[in-house]
Amino acid sequence: MRGGMWMVMAVAALCLSLPADAVAQKVQTPVYQSIKASKARMRTGPGREFPAIWLYQRSGLPVRVLMVYKEWRKIEDPDGAQGWIQANLLSETRTGYVMGSVAELLESPRFGARLLWRAAPGVVGRVSKCARGWCWLDVMGRGGYVEANRIWGVDRDEEIG
């Protein structure tokens, strides 16, 4: 009995001593996330010793995580820029970035549905569900269905929610 208790405590101690990065390494890439910090630096490599090449000042901007290295993530932004950012500056919250021209947010996920709102190129909104090529995009409380191919931050045939 005494030996069994020691074994349980040893396994528990080992689990608690594992770095948080061991769990983070399980992230399947590529995956979309968003910037959660009000300011986030993109760097040329996975460490603070690497030069910053971009300063994001837009919380909620969607990014595609391409690679994981310890507490760093190699990302791609909507403009195609790639670099490294600390994982704690990212969120799993899904967002979409309106691309091209003005996007129409519709009442239902079909062409000809009633127009609710229009979103200009560059507008970022929260994506809560996607199916059959349409996504629900909420921009500061004003939401509607938009064609998935009009926003960056989701794959064309991806299903969410």
Residue pairs with C-beta under 8 A, 6 or more apart in sequence:
20 71
21 70
21 71
24 68
24 70
24 71
24 87
25 68
27 65
27 68
27 73
29 65
29 66
29 67
29 68
30 64
30 65
30 66
31 64
31 65
32 62
32 63
32 64
32 65
32 94
32 153
32 154
33 62
33 63
33 65
33 73
33 75
33 90
33 91
33 92
33 93
33 94
34 60
34 61
34 62
34 63
34 90
34 91
34 93
34 94
34 95
34 153
35 56
35 58
35 59
35 60
35 61
35 63
35 85
35 89
35 90
35 91
36 59
36 60
36 89
36 90
36 91
36 93
37 56
37 59
37 89
38 57
38 59
39 55
39 56
39 57
40 55
40 56
40 85
40 86
40 89
41 52
41 54
41 55
41 56
41 85
42 52
42 53
42 54
42 55
42 56
42 75
42 77
42 81
42 83
42 84
42 85
43 50
43 51
43 52
43 53
43 83
43 84
43 85
44 50
44 51
44 53
44 83
44 84
45 84
46 69
46 70
46 72
46 74
46 84
47 72
47 84
50 84
53 81
53 83
54 77
54 81
54 83
56 77
58 124
60 93
60 95
60 124
60 126
61 77
61 78
61 95
61 97
61 124
62 78
62 94
62 95
62 96
62 97
62 124
62 152
62 153
63 75
63 76
63 77
63 85
63 90
64 75
64 76
65 73
65 74
65 75
65 90
66 73
66 74
66 75
66 76
66 82
67 73
67 74
68 74
68 87
69 84
71 86
71 87
71 88
72 84
72 85
72 86
72 87
73 84
73 85
73 86
73 87
73 90
74 82
74 83
74 84
75 82
75 83
75 84
75 85
75 90
76 82
78 97
78 99
78 152
78 153
93 126
94 126
94 127
94 128
94 153
94 154
94 160
95 124
95 125
95 126
95 127
95 153
96 124
96 125
96 126
96 127
96 135
96 137
96 146
96 151
96 152
96 153
96 154
97 122
97 123
97 124
97 151
97 152
97 153
98 119
98 120
98 121
98 122
98 123
98 124
98 125
98 137
98 146
98 150
98 151
99 121
99 150
99 151
99 152
100 121
100 150
101 121
102 118
102 119
102 120
102 121
103 118
103 119
103 121
103 123
103 137
103 146
103 147
103 150
103 151
104 115
104 117
104 118
104 144
104 146
105 115
105 116
105 117
105 118
105 119
105 137
105 139
105 142
105 143
105 144
105 145
105 146
106 113
106 114
106 115
106 116
106 144
106 145
106 146
107 113
107 114
107 115
107 116
107 144
107 145
108 114
108 145
109 131
109 132
109 134
109 145
110 134
110 145
113 145
115 144
116 142
116 143
116 144
117 139
117 142
117 143
117 144
119 125
119 137
119 139
119 146
123 139
124 139
125 137
125 138
125 139
125 140
125 143
125 151
126 137
126 138
126 139
127 135
127 136
127 137
127 138
127 151
127 153
127 154
127 160
128 136
128 138
128 160
128 161
129 135
129 136
129 160
129 161
130 136
130 148
130 154
130 158
130 159
130 160
130 161
131 159
131 160
133 147
133 148
133 149
133 156
133 157
134 145
134 146
134 147
134 148
135 145
135 146
135 147
135 148
135 151
135 154
135 160
136 143
136 144
136 145
136 161
137 143
137 144
137 145
137 146
137 151
148 154
148 155
148 156
148 157
148 158
149 156
154 160
